[in-house]
């Protein structure tokens, strides 16, 4: 599998202070540069920027996947299999309300994976997943 370059993603947040707290204390992301209007984070090896937008209204659309209502849009990270449960436990301890609680999707099929969905304080949907066999990341 080829080495993947870090992505850069900038997202809107209606309250920068609340979201800084969430990404640092709940998700454990390390902060980078900040201003009064934005904050950079090491988001599991990728660059995430929170941009203050006082008019931000999250999208509430869903699509059905594996019998679950998946929020669209969403973003997140594919974790190593052994790290998924550690993050899920951390989120449960921090009382994060799951949109879709951690579960095993496509069990016994190509692309078998653990997945979970939740919102940040601004209503941006996040998905974290882990593949039992990472070589099946793009399996059909």
Beta strands, then each sheet from edge to edge (+ up, - down):
strand 1: 8-13
strand 2: 30-34
strand 3: 38-43
strand 4: 46-52
strand 5: 61-65
strand 6: 68-72
strand 7: 75-79
strand 8: 98-105
strand 9: 113-119
strand 10: 125-131
sheet 1: 1+ 4+ 3- 2+
sheet 2: 5+ 6-
sheet 3: 7+ 10+ 9- 8+
end
